[in-house]
Amino acid sequence: MKKTGMWSKMARLWMLAMPLLAGGPMVHAQTRDAMAMPVVEEDSIMKHIIELSGEQYQGRMAGTVGYDEAAKYVEHVLQRYGVTCSEQRFNIECNEVENCKFNVYIPGSKDKRIFTLGNEFCCAGMTGRGYVDAQMVFCGYGIAEQDFDDYKDVDVQGKIVVLLTGLPEGSWLPQNVGQRYATLRDKARTAEKHGALGVLAVNLSPSCLPDEVQGRVYCGELPHLATFPILQLTLDCGRELFYGEKMILDSAISIINRTHNSCSFTLLKKAEVDVNAIYRQRAVTANVLGLMEGSDRRYKNELIVVGASLDHVGMQGETCLFPGADVNASGVAAVLETARLLSQPQYRPRRSILFVLFSGSEQQYLGSRIFLTNYPKMSKVEAFVNVQNIGCGDSIVLLGDNRYPSLWEIARVRDSANHSLIHRNAEATNPRGDARGFDAIGIPSLVFTSLNGLQHNHVPSDIWENIDRRMLTGASQVMVETVRELCDGMYRGRSPKSKALKFME
C-alpha cells in the first residue's frame, strides 16, 4: 500500500512536469485559457468619445488651449484609476485660424458669391494671413519643371492661383518631381515665386465626399509663408468656380491626366480672400504619460506601452469644427477603458503598463518621435500596442501582423475565441503611424485599426453620433484582452539585441 501511494505521487508529479519539459507554448496556452478577462463597457468608452469630440476642446489641435484642456481631461481620468501621470513637453508649429472670408465676383454683375468656412472651404493648416482681391488663374497641379510646367503659358503675377491637391494620375512624372510638389506648402512656394498672391487648392482626396471640407495641419516643411493665404476648397466648390469659364474643372483634370500636358488658363472671375490667423513656430504641447505599476516584482520593471493619438486638426473660425470622434478620440477612449479595467484588483497586470497619449501626430507623428528619443527606459519596453480609428468600418485590421507573428497570434487567439472581428490583410505587414518609430528600433508593435473606416477622415462629420458602437466595443475588447495577456509575464517578443538599439532619426 505504501509503495502504491509513493508511485501514485510520483506519477502526479511527472504529469505536472510534462508541460514544462515540453516547452513554453503549452504553459502559455493553459495560462491563456484560464485567464479571466475584463469586459469593455460601451457607455464607459462612449463617454470619453463624446467628451473629447466636444466643441469645448476646439478640435484638439496641438499647441492650442483646446488640446491642453483635452490633455488635462485624460490625465484626470488616468489618475482616477490610480495611474501615475507625467508629461513630455515639446515645441510644435501651430497656426490658429480666427476667421476667413472667401468670395467670388460674378463677371458683368455687382453680385458676389459668398462661400462658407467649414461648409465649402477651409484654410490649409499652415495658411498665411492677409487680404487678397485678384483675378484667378488655373494652374493644374501647380508644378513648374522643365518637362512639365503648369505656369509656362499663363501670367500669375498679382493673381490668385487655383490648383489641384496631390499629383496627376499614374506614374508618368519622375519620382523626384512628385516629391517636390507633394504638399500644399511646396505648391504655394512655387506659386509665390511666380508672383502669385495666394492659392486656392481644390481637394481631390478620395477619402472625403465632393461636398466635404477636409482639415489638415501638416502642409509641408518650413519656412512658413506668413502673408500668403492658402485655402482648400471642396471639389464641388472648385467645380463652381469653373462655371461659365473656358472649360469645366473635370474636363481640365481629364486633359492633364490623359495627355500628360498642362492645361492652364486665366479665369474670368475674381476672388476675394481675407485670412486672419495667429502663427507660432514654437508653440508648447505635451505627450501625456501614465504609468500603471505591475504587481509582480519579477516583471514590473518590464513595460508594455499602450498608446493613441490625442491631437486632431482643430477649429477654424466659429463655423468650422473638426471634432475628431473617430480620428482619434476612439483610440484614446480605448486606452482609457484599458486603464479602467486593468486597474481593478482582479485584473492587475504583472508587468507595468505605460499609457501614452501622443501629441503632434497630425504633424508627421512628432509626439511619438519625441517620446522615443527622450523616454529613459526604452530598453525595458517589451511591446507597443497602438490603437487608432476604431469607431467606424466593418472589421479590425492589425498592422504589423506578419512582422511580429507572436504578437499577432495573441490577438488572433483572443479574437477567435470570442469576437471574430479581425480581418487578415495581406498588405498590413508593417506598423504605421505612431508605431513606426517603435518598429524602427526593434520593439514588437501592433496597431489596432479598422478596415473601410475612413468615411469621416478629418471632416466635420466625424461626430460621436456617427460612431459604430458595435465595432468600437468589439475592437476595444480584443485590444484589452491582448494587453492583459501581454502583461501576464509569459510573452517574450523582444530579443536582447533589439533592446540595445537606439532610435535614429
Secondary structure as a PSIPRED ss2 file (coil, helix, strand):
# PSIPRED VFORMAT (PSIPRED V4.0)

   1 M C   1.000  0.000  0.000
   2 K H   0.000  1.000  0.000
   3 K H   0.000  1.000  0.000
   4 T H   0.000  1.000  0.000
   5 G H   0.000  1.000  0.000
   6 M H   0.000  1.000  0.000
   7 W H   0.000  1.000  0.000
   8 S H   0.000  1.000  0.000
   9 K H   0.000  1.000  0.000
  10 M H   0.000  1.000  0.000
  11 A H   0.000  1.000  0.000
  12 R H   0.000  1.000  0.000
  13 L H   0.000  1.000  0.000
  14 W H   0.000  1.000  0.000
  15 M H   0.000  1.000  0.000
  16 L H   0.000  1.000  0.000
  17 A H   0.000  1.000  0.000
  18 M H   0.000  1.000  0.000
  19 P H   0.000  1.000  0.000
  20 L H   0.000  1.000  0.000
  21 L H   0.000  1.000  0.000
  22 A H   0.000  1.000  0.000
  23 G C   1.000  0.000  0.000
  24 G H   0.000  1.000  0.000
  25 P H   0.000  1.000  0.000
  26 M H   0.000  1.000  0.000
  27 V H   0.000  1.000  0.000
  28 H H   0.000  1.000  0.000
  29 A H   0.000  1.000  0.000
  30 Q H   0.000  1.000  0.000
  31 T H   0.000  1.000  0.000
  32 R H   0.000  1.000  0.000
  33 D H   0.000  1.000  0.000
  34 A H   0.000  1.000  0.000
  35 M C   1.000  0.000  0.000
  36 A C   1.000  0.000  0.000
  37 M C   1.000  0.000  0.000
  38 P C   1.000  0.000  0.000
  39 V C   1.000  0.000  0.000
  40 V C   1.000  0.000  0.000
  41 E C   1.000  0.000  0.000
  42 E H   0.000  1.000  0.000
  43 D H   0.000  1.000  0.000
  44 S H   0.000  1.000  0.000
  45 I H   0.000  1.000  0.000
  46 M H   0.000  1.000  0.000
  47 K H   0.000  1.000  0.000
  48 H H   0.000  1.000  0.000
  49 I H   0.000  1.000  0.000
  50 I H   0.000  1.000  0.000
  51 E H   0.000  1.000  0.000
  52 L H   0.000  1.000  0.000
  53 S C   1.000  0.000  0.000
  54 G C   1.000  0.000  0.000
  55 E H   0.000  1.000  0.000
  56 Q H   0.000  1.000  0.000
  57 Y H   0.000  1.000  0.000
  58 Q H   0.000  1.000  0.000
  59 G H   0.000  1.000  0.000
  60 R H   0.000  1.000  0.000
  61 M E   0.000  0.000  1.000
  62 A C   1.000  0.000  0.000
  63 G C   1.000  0.000  0.000
  64 T C   1.000  0.000  0.000
  65 V H   0.000  1.000  0.000
  66 G H   0.000  1.000  0.000
  67 Y H   0.000  1.000  0.000
  68 D H   0.000  1.000  0.000
  69 E H   0.000  1.000  0.000
  70 A H   0.000  1.000  0.000
  71 A H   0.000  1.000  0.000
  72 K H   0.000  1.000  0.000
  73 Y H   0.000  1.000  0.000
  74 V H   0.000  1.000  0.000
  75 E H   0.000  1.000  0.000
  76 H H   0.000  1.000  0.000
  77 V H   0.000  1.000  0.000
  78 L H   0.000  1.000  0.000
  79 Q H   0.000  1.000  0.000
  80 R H   0.000  1.000  0.000
  81 Y C   1.000  0.000  0.000
  82 G C   1.000  0.000  0.000
  83 V C   1.000  0.000  0.000
  84 T E   0.000  0.000  1.000
  85 C E   0.000  0.000  1.000
  86 S E   0.000  0.000  1.000
  87 E E   0.000  0.000  1.000
  88 Q E   0.000  0.000  1.000
  89 R E   0.000  0.000  1.000
  90 F E   0.000  0.000  1.000
  91 N E   0.000  0.000  1.000
  92 I E   0.000  0.000  1.000
  93 E E   0.000  0.000  1.000
  94 C E   0.000  0.000  1.000
  95 N E   0.000  0.000  1.000
  96 E E   0.000  0.000  1.000
  97 V E   0.000  0.000  1.000
  98 E E   0.000  0.000  1.000
  99 N E   0.000  0.000  1.000
 100 C E   0.000  0.000  1.000
 101 K E   0.000  0.000  1.000
 102 F E   0.000  0.000  1.000
 103 N E   0.000  0.000  1.000
 104 V E   0.000  0.000  1.000
 105 Y E   0.000  0.000  1.000
 106 I C   1.000  0.000  0.000
 107 P C   1.000  0.000  0.000
 108 G C   1.000  0.000  0.000
 109 S C   1.000  0.000  0.000
 110 K C   1.000  0.000  0.000
 111 D C   1.000  0.000  0.000
 112 K E   0.000  0.000  1.000
 113 R E   0.000  0.000  1.000
 114 I E   0.000  0.000  1.000
 115 F E   0.000  0.000  1.000
 116 T C   1.000  0.000  0.000
 117 L E   0.000  0.000  1.000
 118 G C   1.000  0.000  0.000
 119 N C   1.000  0.000  0.000
 120 E C   1.000  0.000  0.000
 121 F E   0.000  0.000  1.000
 122 C E   0.000  0.000  1.000
 123 C E   0.000  0.000  1.000
 124 A C   1.000  0.000  0.000
 125 G C   1.000  0.000  0.000
 126 M C   1.000  0.000  0.000
 127 T C   1.000  0.000  0.000
 128 G C   1.000  0.000  0.000
 129 R C   1.000  0.000  0.000
 130 G E   0.000  0.000  1.000
 131 Y E   0.000  0.000  1.000
 132 V E   0.000  0.000  1.000
 133 D E   0.000  0.000  1.000
 134 A E   0.000  0.000  1.000
 135 Q E   0.000  0.000  1.000
 136 M E   0.000  0.000  1.000
 137 V E   0.000  0.000  1.000
 138 F E   0.000  0.000  1.000
 139 C C   1.000  0.000  0.000
 140 G C   1.000  0.000  0.000
 141 Y C   1.000  0.000  0.000
 142 G C   1.000  0.000  0.000
 143 I C   1.000  0.000  0.000
 144 A E   0.000  0.000  1.000
 145 E C   1.000  0.000  0.000
 146 Q C   1.000  0.000  0.000
 147 D C   1.000  0.000  0.000
 148 F C   1.000  0.000  0.000
 149 D E   0.000  0.000  1.000
 150 D C   1.000  0.000  0.000
 151 Y C   1.000  0.000  0.000
 152 K C   1.000  0.000  0.000
 153 D C   1.000  0.000  0.000
 154 V C   1.000  0.000  0.000
 155 D C   1.000  0.000  0.000
 156 V C   1.000  0.000  0.000
 157 Q C   1.000  0.000  0.000
 158 G C   1.000  0.000  0.000
 159 K C   1.000  0.000  0.000
 160 I E   0.000  0.000  1.000
 161 V E   0.000  0.000  1.000
 162 V E   0.000  0.000  1.000
 163 L E   0.000  0.000  1.000
 164 L E   0.000  0.000  1.000
 165 T C   1.000  0.000  0.000
 166 G C   1.000  0.000  0.000
 167 L C   1.000  0.000  0.000
 168 P C   1.000  0.000  0.000
 169 E C   1.000  0.000  0.000
 170 G C   1.000  0.000  0.000
 171 S C   1.000  0.000  0.000
 172 W C   1.000  0.000  0.000
 173 L C   1.000  0.000  0.000
 174 P C   1.000  0.000  0.000
 175 Q H   0.000  1.000  0.000
 176 N H   0.000  1.000  0.000
 177 V H   0.000  1.000  0.000
 178 G H   0.000  1.000  0.000
 179 Q H   0.000  1.000  0.000
 180 R H   0.000  1.000  0.000
 181 Y C   1.000  0.000  0.000
 182 A C   1.000  0.000  0.000
 183 T C   1.000  0.000  0.000
 184 L H   0.000  1.000  0.000
 185 R H   0.000  1.000  0.000
 186 D H   0.000  1.000  0.000
 187 K H   0.000  1.000  0.000
 188 A H   0.000  1.000  0.000
 189 R H   0.000  1.000  0.000
 190 T H   0.000  1.000  0.000
 191 A H   0.000  1.000  0.000
 192 E H   0.000  1.000  0.000
 193 K H   0.000  1.000  0.000
 194 H C   1.000  0.000  0.000
 195 G C   1.000  0.000  0.000
 196 A C   1.000  0.000  0.000
 197 L C   1.000  0.000  0.000
 198 G E   0.000  0.000  1.000
 199 V E   0.000  0.000  1.000
 200 L E   0.000  0.000  1.000
 201 A E   0.000  0.000  1.000
 202 V E   0.000  0.000  1.000
 203 N C   1.000  0.000  0.000
 204 L C   1.000  0.000  0.000
 205 S C   1.000  0.000  0.000
 206 P C   1.000  0.000  0.000
 207 S C   1.000  0.000  0.000
 208 C C   1.000  0.000  0.000
 209 L C   1.000  0.000  0.000
 210 P C   1.000  0.000  0.000
 211 D C   1.000  0.000  0.000
 212 E C   1.000  0.000  0.000
 213 V C   1.000  0.000  0.000
 214 Q C   1.000  0.000  0.000
 215 G C   1.000  0.000  0.000
 216 R C   1.000  0.000  0.000
 217 V C   1.000  0.000  0.000
 218 Y C   1.000  0.000  0.000
 219 C C   1.000  0.000  0.000
 220 G C   1.000  0.000  0.000
 221 E C   1.000  0.000  0.000
 222 L C   1.000  0.000  0.000
 223 P C   1.000  0.000  0.000
 224 H C   1.000  0.000  0.000
 225 L C   1.000  0.000  0.000
 226 A C   1.000  0.000  0.000
 227 T C   1.000  0.000  0.000
 228 F C   1.000  0.000  0.000
 229 P C   1.000  0.000  0.000
 230 I E   0.000  0.000  1.000
 231 L E   0.000  0.000  1.000
 232 Q E   0.000  0.000  1.000
 233 L E   0.000  0.000  1.000
 234 T C   1.000  0.000  0.000
 235 L H   0.000  1.000  0.000
 236 D H   0.000  1.000  0.000
 237 C H   0.000  1.000  0.000
 238 G H   0.000  1.000  0.000
 239 R H   0.000  1.000  0.000
 240 E H   0.000  1.000  0.000
 241 L H   0.000  1.000  0.000
 242 F C   1.000  0.000  0.000
 243 Y C   1.000  0.000  0.000
 244 G C   1.000  0.000  0.000
 245 E C   1.000  0.000  0.000
 246 K C   1.000  0.000  0.000
 247 M C   1.000  0.000  0.000
 248 I C   1.000  0.000  0.000
 249 L H   0.000  1.000  0.000
 250 D H   0.000  1.000  0.000
 251 S H   0.000  1.000  0.000
 252 A H   0.000  1.000  0.000
 253 I H   0.000  1.000  0.000
 254 S H   0.000  1.000  0.000
 255 I H   0.000  1.000  0.000
 256 I H   0.000  1.000  0.000
 257 N H   0.000  1.000  0.000
 258 R H   0.000  1.000  0.000
 259 T H   0.000  1.000  0.000
 260 H C   1.000  0.000  0.000
 261 N C   1.000  0.000  0.000
 262 S C   1.000  0.000  0.000
 263 C C   1.000  0.000  0.000
 264 S C   1.000  0.000  0.000
 265 F E   0.000  0.000  1.000
 266 T E   0.000  0.000  1.000
 267 L E   0.000  0.000  1.000
 268 L E   0.000  0.000  1.000
 269 K E   0.000  0.000  1.000
 270 K E   0.000  0.000  1.000
 271 A E   0.000  0.000  1.000
 272 E E   0.000  0.000  1.000
 273 V E   0.000  0.000  1.000
 274 D E   0.000  0.000  1.000
 275 V E   0.000  0.000  1.000
 276 N E   0.000  0.000  1.000
 277 A E   0.000  0.000  1.000
 278 I E   0.000  0.000  1.000
 279 Y E   0.000  0.000  1.000
 280 R E   0.000  0.000  1.000
 281 Q E   0.000  0.000  1.000
 282 R E   0.000  0.000  1.000
 283 A E   0.000  0.000  1.000
 284 V E   0.000  0.000  1.000
 285 T E   0.000  0.000  1.000
 286 A E   0.000  0.000  1.000
 287 N E   0.000  0.000  1.000
 288 V E   0.000  0.000  1.000
 289 L E   0.000  0.000  1.000
 290 G E   0.000  0.000  1.000
 291 L E   0.000  0.000  1.000
 292 M E   0.000  0.000  1.000
 293 E C   1.000  0.000  0.000
 294 G C   1.000  0.000  0.000
 295 S C   1.000  0.000  0.000
 296 D C   1.000  0.000  0.000
 297 R C   1.000  0.000  0.000
 298 R C   1.000  0.000  0.000
 299 Y C   1.000  0.000  0.000
 300 K C   1.000  0.000  0.000
 301 N C   1.000  0.000  0.000
 302 E C   1.000  0.000  0.000
 303 L E   0.000  0.000  1.000
 304 I E   0.000  0.000  1.000
 305 V E   0.000  0.000  1.000
 306 V E   0.000  0.000  1.000
 307 G E   0.000  0.000  1.000
 308 A E   0.000  0.000  1.000
 309 S E   0.000  0.000  1.000
 310 L C   1.000  0.000  0.000
 311 D C   1.000  0.000  0.000
 312 H E   0.000  0.000  1.000
 313 V C   1.000  0.000  0.000
 314 G C   1.000  0.000  0.000
 315 M E   0.000  0.000  1.000
 316 Q E   0.000  0.000  1.000
 317 G C   1.000  0.000  0.000
 318 E C   1.000  0.000  0.000
 319 T C   1.000  0.000  0.000
 320 C E   0.000  0.000  1.000
 321 L E   0.000  0.000  1.000
 322 F C   1.000  0.000  0.000
 323 P C   1.000  0.000  0.000
 324 G C   1.000  0.000  0.000
 325 A H   0.000  1.000  0.000
 326 D H   0.000  1.000  0.000
 327 V H   0.000  1.000  0.000
 328 N H   0.000  1.000  0.000
 329 A H   0.000  1.000  0.000
 330 S H   0.000  1.000  0.000
 331 G H   0.000  1.000  0.000
 332 V H   0.000  1.000  0.000
 333 A H   0.000  1.000  0.000
 334 A H   0.000  1.000  0.000
 335 V H   0.000  1.000  0.000
 336 L H   0.000  1.000  0.000
 337 E H   0.000  1.000  0.000
 338 T H   0.000  1.000  0.000
 339 A H   0.000  1.000  0.000
 340 R H   0.000  1.000  0.000
 341 L H   0.000  1.000  0.000
 342 L H   0.000  1.000  0.000
 343 S C   1.000  0.000  0.000
 344 Q C   1.000  0.000  0.000
 345 P H   0.000  1.000  0.000
 346 Q H   0.000  1.000  0.000
 347 Y H   0.000  1.000  0.000
 348 R C   1.000  0.000  0.000
 349 P C   1.000  0.000  0.000
 350 R C   1.000  0.000  0.000
 351 R C   1.000  0.000  0.000
 352 S E   0.000  0.000  1.000
 353 I E   0.000  0.000  1.000
 354 L E   0.000  0.000  1.000
 355 F E   0.000  0.000  1.000
 356 V E   0.000  0.000  1.000
 357 L E   0.000  0.000  1.000
 358 F E   0.000  0.000  1.000
 359 S C   1.000  0.000  0.000
 360 G C   1.000  0.000  0.000
 361 S C   1.000  0.000  0.000
 362 E C   1.000  0.000  0.000
 363 Q C   1.000  0.000  0.000
 364 Q C   1.000  0.000  0.000
 365 Y C   1.000  0.000  0.000
 366 L H   0.000  1.000  0.000
 367 G H   0.000  1.000  0.000
 368 S H   0.000  1.000  0.000
 369 R H   0.000  1.000  0.000
 370 I H   0.000  1.000  0.000
 371 F H   0.000  1.000  0.000
 372 L H   0.000  1.000  0.000
 373 T H   0.000  1.000  0.000
 374 N H   0.000  1.000  0.000
 375 Y C   1.000  0.000  0.000
 376 P C   1.000  0.000  0.000
 377 K C   1.000  0.000  0.000
 378 M H   0.000  1.000  0.000
 379 S H   0.000  1.000  0.000
 380 K H   0.000  1.000  0.000
 381 V E   0.000  0.000  1.000
 382 E E   0.000  0.000  1.000
 383 A E   0.000  0.000  1.000
 384 F E   0.000  0.000  1.000
 385 V E   0.000  0.000  1.000
 386 N E   0.000  0.000  1.000
 387 V E   0.000  0.000  1.000
 388 Q C   1.000  0.000  0.000
 389 N C   1.000  0.000  0.000
 390 I C   1.000  0.000  0.000
 391 G C   1.000  0.000  0.000
 392 C C   1.000  0.000  0.000
 393 G C   1.000  0.000  0.000
 394 D C   1.000  0.000  0.000
 395 S E   0.000  0.000  1.000
 396 I E   0.000  0.000  1.000
 397 V E   0.000  0.000  1.000
 398 L E   0.000  0.000  1.000
 399 L E   0.000  0.000  1.000
 400 G C   1.000  0.000  0.000
 401 D C   1.000  0.000  0.000
 402 N C   1.000  0.000  0.000
 403 R C   1.000  0.000  0.000
 404 Y C   1.000  0.000  0.000
 405 P H   0.000  1.000  0.000
 406 S H   0.000  1.000  0.000
 407 L H   0.000  1.000  0.000
 408 W H   0.000  1.000  0.000
 409 E H   0.000  1.000  0.000
 410 I H   0.000  1.000  0.000
 411 A H   0.000  1.000  0.000
 412 R H   0.000  1.000  0.000
 413 V H   0.000  1.000  0.000
 414 R H   0.000  1.000  0.000
 415 D H   0.000  1.000  0.000
 416 S H   0.000  1.000  0.000
 417 A H   0.000  1.000  0.000
 418 N H   0.000  1.000  0.000
 419 H C   1.000  0.000  0.000
 420 S C   1.000  0.000  0.000
 421 L C   1.000  0.000  0.000
 422 I E   0.000  0.000  1.000
 423 H C   1.000  0.000  0.000
 424 R C   1.000  0.000  0.000
 425 N C   1.000  0.000  0.000
 426 A C   1.000  0.000  0.000
 427 E C   1.000  0.000  0.000
 428 A C   1.000  0.000  0.000
 429 T C   1.000  0.000  0.000
 430 N C   1.000  0.000  0.000
 431 P C   1.000  0.000  0.000
 432 R C   1.000  0.000  0.000
 433 G H   0.000  1.000  0.000
 434 D H   0.000  1.000  0.000
 435 A H   0.000  1.000  0.000
 436 R H   0.000  1.000  0.000
 437 G H   0.000  1.000  0.000
 438 F H   0.000  1.000  0.000
 439 D H   0.000  1.000  0.000
 440 A H   0.000  1.000  0.000
 441 I C   1.000  0.000  0.000
 442 G C   1.000  0.000  0.000
 443 I C   1.000  0.000  0.000
 444 P C   1.000  0.000  0.000
 445 S E   0.000  0.000  1.000
 446 L E   0.000  0.000  1.000
 447 V E   0.000  0.000  1.000
 448 F E   0.000  0.000  1.000
 449 T E   0.000  0.000  1.000
 450 S E   0.000  0.000  1.000
 451 L E   0.000  0.000  1.000
 452 N C   1.000  0.000  0.000
 453 G C   1.000  0.000  0.000
 454 L C   1.000  0.000  0.000
 455 Q C   1.000  0.000  0.000
 456 H C   1.000  0.000  0.000
 457 N C   1.000  0.000  0.000
 458 H C   1.000  0.000  0.000
 459 V C   1.000  0.000  0.000
 460 P C   1.000  0.000  0.000
 461 S C   1.000  0.000  0.000
 462 D C   1.000  0.000  0.000
 463 I C   1.000  0.000  0.000
 464 W H   0.000  1.000  0.000
 465 E H   0.000  1.000  0.000
 466 N H   0.000  1.000  0.000
 467 I C   1.000  0.000  0.000
 468 D C   1.000  0.000  0.000
 469 R H   0.000  1.000  0.000
 470 R H   0.000  1.000  0.000
 471 M H   0.000  1.000  0.000
 472 L H   0.000  1.000  0.000
 473 T H   0.000  1.000  0.000
 474 G H   0.000  1.000  0.000
 475 A H   0.000  1.000  0.000
 476 S H   0.000  1.000  0.000
 477 Q H   0.000  1.000  0.000
 478 V H   0.000  1.000  0.000
 479 M H   0.000  1.000  0.000
 480 V H   0.000  1.000  0.000
 481 E H   0.000  1.000  0.000
 482 T H   0.000  1.000  0.000
 483 V H   0.000  1.000  0.000
 484 R H   0.000  1.000  0.000
 485 E H   0.000  1.000  0.000
 486 L H   0.000  1.000  0.000
 487 C C   1.000  0.000  0.000
 488 D C   1.000  0.000  0.000
 489 G C   1.000  0.000  0.000
 490 M C   1.000  0.000  0.000
 491 Y C   1.000  0.000  0.000
 492 R C   1.000  0.000  0.000
 493 G C   1.000  0.000  0.000
 494 R C   1.000  0.000  0.000
 495 S C   1.000  0.000  0.000
 496 P H   0.000  1.000  0.000
 497 K H   0.000  1.000  0.000
 498 S H   0.000  1.000  0.000
 499 K H   0.000  1.000  0.000
 500 A C   1.000  0.000  0.000
 501 L C   1.000  0.000  0.000
 502 K C   1.000  0.000  0.000
 503 F C   1.000  0.000  0.000
 504 M C   1.000  0.000  0.000
 505 E C   1.000  0.000  0.000
